Amino acid sequence: MNTLKNISLFIFAVITASTAFSQDNKANNIDNSNIALQGYSPVSYLDLGIAQKGVKEFKSEHDKVVYYFTNAEQKAKFDKNPGRYLPEYGGYCAFGVYAGAKFRPDPNKFIVKDGKYFLYLYNLELDAQQLWLAENNHNGLVKKANSNWEKLKKTHN
């Protein structure tokens, strides 16, 4: 079964390659300063379909998590409707959540679909975005990831 092979490969590669990609947080993939998305703008992902590093001059806090933006207009959009701009699975790797684990993604590896954005792990051993796309079953993967997330968002790694 292709999916099981991919999941096994994914978990093995990530765990053996480096534990640095996992975060010891619960529902949000944040750094020690509570900054989400490694400082990338959530508005850029969703509205522009690109990964752009935000700046500290334009930041907002939502539920004790800090988000950075590229300009005042992006910050205002987020402040008006933060729920619209939050990353799926708290900013953890979507394929990892699908496979039942939380991994820190590469902020440049993402997919925007159905008004949401999904982030993915990428390292020399593994491109989780390509595994996701290779399955050619976005809705099925999201359904399983959503189910897994209900448990994962309450746990530490």
C-alpha positions as CSV (number, residue, x, y, z in Angstrom):
1,M,0.0,0.0,0.0
2,N,1.6,3.3,-1.2
3,T,0.3,5.4,1.7
4,L,1.6,3.1,4.4
5,K,5.0,3.0,2.7
6,N,5.1,6.8,2.5
7,I,4.1,7.1,6.2
8,S,6.7,4.6,7.3
9,L,9.4,6.3,5.2
10,F,8.3,9.7,6.4
11,I,8.4,8.8,10.1
12,F,11.7,6.9,9.8
13,A,13.5,9.6,7.8
14,V,12.4,12.4,10.1
15,I,13.1,10.7,13.4
16,T,16.5,9.4,12.3
17,A,17.6,12.5,10.4
18,S,17.1,14.9,13.2
19,T,15.1,15.5,16.3
20,A,15.7,19.3,15.9
21,F,12.6,19.5,13.7
22,S,10.2,18.6,16.5
23,Q,9.0,21.2,18.9
24,D,8.1,20.7,22.5
25,N,4.8,22.7,22.3
26,K,1.2,21.6,22.2
27,A,-1.2,23.3,19.8
28,N,1.2,25.9,18.3
29,N,4.5,25.5,16.6
30,I,6.2,28.5,18.2
31,D,9.8,29.4,19.2
32,N,10.9,30.4,22.7
33,S,9.6,34.0,22.1
34,N,6.1,32.7,21.2
35,I,6.7,33.7,17.5
36,A,4.7,31.6,15.1
37,L,5.7,30.6,11.5
38,Q,9.4,31.3,12.2
39,G,8.5,35.0,11.6
40,Y,6.8,34.5,8.3
41,S,3.6,36.4,7.5
42,P,0.4,34.4,7.7
43,V,-1.3,37.0,5.4
44,S,1.4,36.5,2.7
45,Y,0.7,32.7,2.7
46,L,-3.0,33.0,2.3
47,D,-3.6,36.2,0.4
48,L,-0.5,36.3,-1.8
49,G,0.4,32.6,-2.0
50,I,4.0,33.3,-1.2
51,A,6.3,32.9,1.9
52,Q,7.4,36.3,3.1
53,K,9.4,37.0,6.3
54,G,7.6,39.5,8.5
55,V,9.3,42.3,10.5
56,K,9.1,43.1,14.2
57,E,7.7,46.6,13.5
58,F,4.5,44.9,12.3
59,K,3.4,42.2,14.7
60,S,0.3,41.1,16.4
61,E,-0.5,38.7,19.3
62,H,-3.4,36.3,19.1
63,D,-4.0,33.8,21.9
64,K,-0.5,34.5,23.3
65,V,1.1,33.7,20.0
66,V,3.0,36.4,18.1
67,Y,2.7,36.8,14.3
68,Y,4.9,39.0,12.1
69,F,3.8,40.8,8.9
70,T,5.5,42.6,6.0
71,N,3.5,45.9,6.4
72,A,0.8,47.7,8.3
73,E,-1.9,46.6,5.8
74,Q,-1.2,42.9,6.5
75,K,-1.2,43.5,10.2
76,A,-4.6,45.3,10.0
77,K,-6.1,42.4,7.9
78,F,-4.9,39.9,10.5
79,D,-6.1,42.0,13.4
80,K,-9.6,42.2,11.8
81,N,-10.0,38.5,11.4
82,P,-7.1,36.5,12.9
83,G,-8.9,33.1,12.7
84,R,-8.9,33.3,8.9
85,Y,-5.1,33.6,8.8
86,L,-4.0,30.9,11.4
87,P,-2.0,28.0,9.9
88,E,-3.5,24.6,9.8
89,Y,-2.4,22.3,12.6
90,G,-0.9,25.1,14.6
91,G,1.9,25.5,12.0
92,Y,3.2,22.0,12.3
93,C,3.9,19.9,9.2
94,A,0.6,18.8,7.6
95,F,2.0,15.4,6.4
96,G,3.5,14.8,9.9
97,V,0.1,15.4,11.5
98,Y,-1.5,13.1,8.9
99,A,1.1,10.4,9.9
100,G,0.4,11.1,13.6
101,A,3.4,13.2,14.7
102,K,4.3,16.9,15.0
103,F,7.3,18.2,13.1
104,R,8.5,21.7,12.5
105,P,8.1,22.6,8.8
106,D,10.2,24.6,6.4
107,P,8.3,27.9,6.1
108,N,8.9,27.9,2.3
109,K,7.2,24.6,1.8
110,F,3.4,25.1,1.8
111,I,0.2,24.6,-0.2
112,V,-2.8,27.0,-0.2
113,K,-6.1,25.2,-0.9
114,D,-9.7,25.9,0.0
115,G,-8.9,29.1,1.8
116,K,-6.3,27.5,4.1
117,Y,-2.6,27.0,4.1
118,F,-0.7,23.9,5.0
119,L,3.0,23.8,5.9
120,Y,5.5,20.9,5.3
121,L,8.8,19.6,6.5
122,Y,11.7,19.6,4.2
123,N,15.2,18.5,4.7
124,L,17.9,16.6,2.8
125,E,16.2,13.3,3.5
126,L,12.6,14.2,2.9
127,D,10.2,16.5,1.1
128,A,6.9,16.1,2.9
129,Q,5.1,18.4,0.5
130,Q,6.0,16.1,-2.4
131,L,4.7,13.1,-0.4
132,W,1.4,14.9,0.2
133,L,1.1,15.9,-3.4
134,A,2.1,12.4,-4.6
135,E,-0.9,10.9,-2.8
136,N,-3.2,13.0,-5.0
137,N,-5.9,12.9,-2.3
138,H,-5.8,16.3,-0.5
139,N,-9.3,15.9,1.0
140,G,-8.6,12.4,2.3
141,L,-5.2,13.4,3.8
142,V,-6.9,16.5,5.4
143,K,-9.6,14.4,6.9
144,K,-7.1,12.0,8.5
145,A,-4.9,14.9,9.6
146,N,-7.8,16.7,11.2
147,S,-8.7,13.5,13.1
148,N,-5.1,13.1,14.3
149,W,-4.9,16.8,15.2
150,E,-7.7,16.5,17.8
151,K,-5.3,14.3,19.8
152,L,-1.9,15.8,18.8
153,K,-2.8,19.4,19.7
154,K,-3.2,18.3,23.4
155,T,0.2,16.6,23.6
156,H,3.9,17.4,23.7
157,N,6.1,15.6,21.3
